[in-house]
Amino acid sequence: MTHSQQRFFYEEEQQLLEEVLLHRRDVRGNHFKKEAIPKGVINKIIQAGLTAPSVGFSQPWEFVLIKDEVTKQAIKETFAEETEKAVKQFSNEKQKEYIKLKLEGITESPLNMAVFYKPKNTPVLGQTSMPNMGKYSVVCAIQNMWLMARSLNVGMGWVSILDPNKVKSILNAPKENELIGYLCFGYTDMFYNKPELEIKKWDYKKLQEDVVIQEKY
Amino acid sequence: MTHSQQRFFYEEEQQLLEEVLLHRRDVRGNHFKKEAIPKGVINKIIQAGLTAPSVGFSQPWEFVLIKDEVTKQAIKETFAEETEKAVKQFSNEKQKEYIKLKLEGITESPLNMAVFYKPKNTPVLGQTSMPNMGKYSVVCAIQNMWLMARSLNVGMGWVSILDPNKVKSILNAPKENELIGYLCFGYTDMFYNKPELEIKKWDYKKLQEDVVIQEKY
């Protein structure tokens, strides 16, 4: 294969990608099935993460695969603590909605994954002026895995109501690592056809005219 | 369409996604063509961004579309200044390689896009314990656009050797906005079949065994 070999994508192929993007959902514990995910499927998901773009080709990611129930329970405790603190920050009306939402699937999903940013101790090409770029590369890997999971009919949920330092300590993670995402994977009984928070009118869906600016503000 | 309507993806569809992920490249100025991107194609790319996941359905993104040559030149100046500072941070051997690399396509690409994080002034569901979550949502939108662009045979490059405050000032961006990515879009004369920095041996490609941890560190 030469370096200039091309892959041209056709309209049906572009439309298929569009469908995967549109059908990707944040899946929570009320829709995960216990059924284990085969190793080959997990590998394909991780492989998708490894093809993500990364600043200066630094690939600054580490993936911890968690099936152990004791670990999951410990993670769920930090979720409960952080939820208690979080709810108080919302207005009365939103508080009532908040407590009705199921926001994680830590114990219901067969596979959890903690995704870390692992900083380098030498300068990284492209990260010298924007120090967050390494963390953003890790997010690109998460999004790749999310899409690949969906195309394999596997649901994923991203849990962020956690104390990242407690998660690090539960997993014995090295001091320099930073938690970027805590993910839950599993087969599902259904996927919503729209984001759950849109269906439940937590917020409205933004359109291009709300967020696109021509040339300058 | 009911909320429980399902979309099952078949193996050929999963493989097509895999191909898009594998053929996505960071494109720089030596491979962009001047040819304008049709409005319908730009819309499809932005639409892909708008289907990205976002913490608490906050959709905290703003997209500035830039075609103006004067703006591009001003952005290119901050790139040149930051490059001068950056090169000095690398070891002698890496410096020689660094200066040979073409790292942006600001003026060669027909369309630039500055992507901002726009914070809310009320609490965001899911962002109370991990304040970076909103920025990470914007990165998910960028990765969706990158993949959609590739499936439309449009190249994209992410330029991060910029002073984000200078970019904000050039674009008159509101004080609270934070620059997440500065992107260049255009048709290309070719796509490399591997990341350019892998081909040029700037760094080696990591494998699953390098970055996957079972259960705990």
Interface residues (C-beta under 8 A of the other chain):
Chain A: M1 T2 H3 S4 Q5 Q6 R7 F8 F9 E13 Q14 L16 L17 E18 E19 V20 L21 L22 H23 R24 D26 N43 K44 I46 Q47 A48 L50 T51 A52 P53 V55 G56 F57 S58 Q59 W61 E62 F63 V64 L65 I66 K67 D68 T71 E82 K85 A86 Q89 F90 S91 Y98 L101 L103 T122 P123 L125 G126 Q127 T128 S129 M130 N132 M133 K135 Y136 V139 C140 I142 Q143 N144 W146 L147 M148 R150 S151 L152 N153 W158 S160 I161 L162 D163 P164 L171 N172 A173 P174 L179 I180 G181 M190 F191 Y192 N193 K194 P195 L197 E198 I199 W202 D203 K205 K206 L207 Q208 V211 V212 I213 Q214 E215 K216 Y217
Chain B: M1 T2 H3 S4 Q5 Q6 R7 F8 F9 E13 Q14 L16 L17 E18 E19 V20 L21 L22 H23 R24 D26 N43 K44 I46 Q47 A48 L50 T51 A52 P53 V55 G56 F57 S58 Q59 W61 E62 F63 V64 L65 I66 K67 D68 T71 E82 K85 A86 Q89 F90 S91 Y98 L101 L103 T122 P123 L125 G126 Q127 T128 S129 M130 N132 M133 K135 Y136 V139 C140 I142 Q143 N144 W146 L147 M148 R150 S151 L152 N153 W158 S160 I161 L162 D163 P164 L171 N172 A173 P174 L179 I180 G181 M190 F191 Y192 N193 K194 P195 L197 E198 I199 W202 D203 K205 K206 L207 Q208 V211 V212 I213 Q214 E215 K216 Y217
